[in-house]
Amino acid sequence: MEKRLLPQIEQIFTRLNTPVMLLDALGNSLIPKESIRFTLPTLDRPGTPVEKEGRLYQLSAYQNDLVLMSPLGDNAQVRDAFLLCDTLIASMMTVYSVNNDANYAYQRILQNEMTLAEMDAMVDEYHIPANISRCVLLLHMVQVQQSSALDILNEITPRIPNDVMVAMDKHTVALIKDVSGMEDADELRQFALALQETLLGETALNVTVGIGEVAENVGELHNSYRQARRAIEIGRLYSPERSIHVYRSMLLERFLSDLSPEMAEHYHGLLFNRNTARLFSEEMLYTIEMFFRKDLNLSDTARQLYIHRNTLVYRLDKVQRQLGLDLRKFEDAVTFKMLLEMRRCGNNKAKAKKVR
């Protein structure tokens, strides 16, 4: 019995008028999950109730390592409840088996491990929509212990009929989301933000999200998955303070990440070297970073830094005098930003942690 099915089965058991417990083959209580162990009678005929010490036991007819037990003894009401519960278990196990196979099929589609003929067969067998607009959101959770990311996210992630959640590994889930009714990419970002807030509020856990481009058919899904994975990898390098990374919005970062470390280090060194070390103190770099965040607005930056506007102008003038770059001008600001970011590419590229 898959442990992830137990909470779903227990929800249904609790709605029955007749109390029914689920035990394993050794008599340990699975539903409810308690440290109780019963001494089982001889159960050699699945589906046939056996009474012992005022309780009724029945070996599951569909799952022979499970035992149904009721404290009410042998009566028609209990037998009917056993039949209902046993049928329920069989149904859920069948659905789980099919879903598990479908999960494997989606994994292979996302990882581009199928020929066109195999993909057509999978699409037909598992009724996968072939031609709708979908996008892959890659959800990566580090703080999972006994549970998997899929177990945790499956309970709280809102979905519409064509949405599918695919477990890629214990820490990573690919949400293949139908975006047919969405107007723009910002809706996906807002969806990811809402999911993060719900997860944090209900479990105190965090999730990093990578969002790929829209795929118009099932054959393009692997591109969206690759882009979502790449968005997380690049985002960790250039925007480690963020936890939602949209591939479409990362043009500069993608360009920089494609440079060789040697080239990036060379160009970074043209600006940041022994001669400029005193100029670029932590305070100066933070000032410049905040200036960029505030879209080169002097007044907003000064307020954010709690300094006088003239103090900010003085710092920017120092940069201009030594480097010849006036960061108040857009072109010079872009040049500085690119050379600054090349440090991350050259020094940290090898340290990027990849997700599957």
Residue pairs with C-beta under 8 A, 6 or more apart in sequence:
1 24
1 30
1 63
1 65
1 66
1 93
2 93
2 96
4 151
5 92
5 93
5 96
6 22
6 30
6 31
6 33
8 92
9 22
9 31
9 88
9 89
9 92
10 31
10 32
10 33
12 88
13 20
13 22
13 31
13 85
16 81
16 84
16 85
17 77
17 81
18 70
18 72
18 77
18 78
18 80
18 81
19 70
19 71
19 72
20 68
20 69
20 70
20 78
20 81
20 82
20 85
21 29
21 31
21 32
21 68
21 69
21 70
21 71
22 29
22 30
22 31
22 66
22 67
22 68
22 69
22 85
23 29
23 30
23 38
23 40
23 66
23 67
23 68
23 69
24 30
24 65
24 66
24 67
25 64
25 65
25 66
25 67
26 37
26 40
27 37
27 38
27 39
27 40
27 67
28 36
28 37
29 35
29 36
29 37
29 38
30 66
38 55
38 69
39 52
40 52
40 57
40 67
41 50
41 51
41 52
41 57
42 50
43 50
43 57
43 58
43 59
43 67
44 59
45 59
46 59
46 60
46 61
46 62
46 64
47 58
47 59
47 60
47 61
47 86
48 58
48 59
49 56
49 57
49 58
49 74
49 78
49 79
49 82
50 56
50 57
50 58
51 57
51 73
51 74
54 71
54 73
55 69
55 70
55 71
55 72
55 73
56 69
56 70
56 72
56 73
56 74
56 78
56 79
56 82
57 67
57 68
57 69
58 67
58 68
58 69
58 82
58 86
59 66
59 67
60 66
60 67
60 68
60 86
60 89
61 86
61 90
62 86
62 87
62 89
62 90
62 93
63 89
63 90
63 93
66 89
68 82
68 85
68 86
70 78
70 81
70 82
72 78
98 126
101 126
102 126
102 128
103 166
103 167
105 122
105 125
105 126
105 128
106 128
106 164
106 166
106 174
106 176
107 166
107 167
107 168
108 114
108 118
108 122
109 119
109 122
109 128
109 218
109 221
109 222
110 136
110 166
110 168
110 174
110 176
110 221
110 222
110 225
111 222
111 225
112 222
112 226
114 122
116 219
119 218
119 219
122 128
123 130
123 218
128 218
129 162
129 218
130 217
130 218
131 216
131 217
131 218
132 162
132 178
132 180
132 217
133 178
133 179
133 180
133 214
133 215
133 216
134 162
134 176
134 177
134 178
134 179
134 214
134 215
134 221
134 224
135 176
135 177
135 179
135 188
135 211
135 212
135 213
135 214
135 215
135 224
136 174
136 175
136 176
136 177
136 211
136 212
136 215
136 221
136 224
136 225
136 227
136 228
137 174
137 175
137 177
137 188
137 191
137 192
137 209
137 210
137 211
137 212
137 228
138 168
138 172
138 173
138 174
138 175
138 209
138 210
138 211
138 212
138 225
138 228
138 229
138 231
138 232
138 355
139 149
139 153
139 172
139 173
139 174
139 175
139 195
139 207
139 208
139 209
140 149
140 171
140 172
140 207
140 208
140 209
140 210
140 232
140 355
141 149
141 152
141 153
141 171
141 172
141 173
141 205
141 206
141 207
141 208
142 171
142 206
143 205
143 206
144 152
144 170
144 171
144 205
148 167
148 170
148 171
149 167
149 170
149 171
149 172
149 173
149 207
150 165
150 167
150 173
152 199
152 203
152 205
153 165
153 173
153 175
153 195
153 199
153 207
154 165
156 195
156 198
156 199
156 202
156 203
157 165
157 175
157 195
158 195
159 165
159 177
160 178
161 178
162 178
162 180
163 175
163 176
163 177
163 178
164 175
164 176
165 173
165 174
165 175
165 176
166 173
166 174
166 175
166 176
167 173
168 174
168 355
168 356
169 356
171 355
172 355
172 356
174 225
174 228
176 221
177 188
177 191
179 187
179 188
179 214
182 188
185 211
185 246
185 248
185 249
188 211
188 246
189 211
189 244
189 246
192 209
192 211
192 244
193 244
195 207
195 209
196 206
196 207
196 209
196 243
196 244
199 205
199 206
199 207
200 206
206 243
207 243
208 232
208 235
208 243
208 244
208 245
209 232
209 243
209 244
209 245
210 227
210 228
210 229
210 230
210 231
210 232
210 235
210 245
210 247
210 355
211 228
211 231
211 244
211 245
211 246
211 247
211 248
212 223
212 224
212 225
212 226
212 227
212 228
212 231
212 247
213 223
213 224
213 227
213 247
213 248
214 224
215 221
215 223
215 224
227 247
228 247
229 354
229 355
229 356
230 247
230 254
231 245
231 246
231 247
231 250
232 245
232 355
233 352
233 353
233 354
233 355
234 245
234 250
234 253
234 254
234 257
234 352
235 242
235 245
235 250
235 253
236 352
236 353
237 253
237 257
237 344
237 345
237 348
237 349
237 352
238 250
238 253
238 256
238 257
238 341
238 344
239 245
239 253
247 254
252 338
252 341
253 341
256 264
256 338
256 341
256 342
256 344
256 345
257 345
257 349
259 342
259 345
261 345
261 346
261 347
261 349
261 350
262 346
264 342
264 343
264 345
264 346
264 349
265 342
265 346
265 347
267 339
267 342
268 339
268 340
268 342
268 343
268 346
270 339
271 323
271 336
271 339
271 340
272 280
272 339
272 340
272 343
276 322
276 323
279 318
279 319
279 322
279 323
284 315
284 318
284 319
287 301
287 305
287 312
287 315
288 319
288 327
288 336
288 340
290 301
290 304
290 305
291 298
291 301
291 312
291 316
291 327
292 333
292 337
293 301
293 304
294 300
294 301
294 304
296 327
296 328
296 330
296 333
298 309
298 312
298 313
298 328
299 309
301 312
302 308
302 309
302 311
302 312
305 312
316 326
316 327
316 328
319 325
319 327
319 336
320 326
320 327
323 336
325 332
325 335
325 336
326 332
327 333
327 336
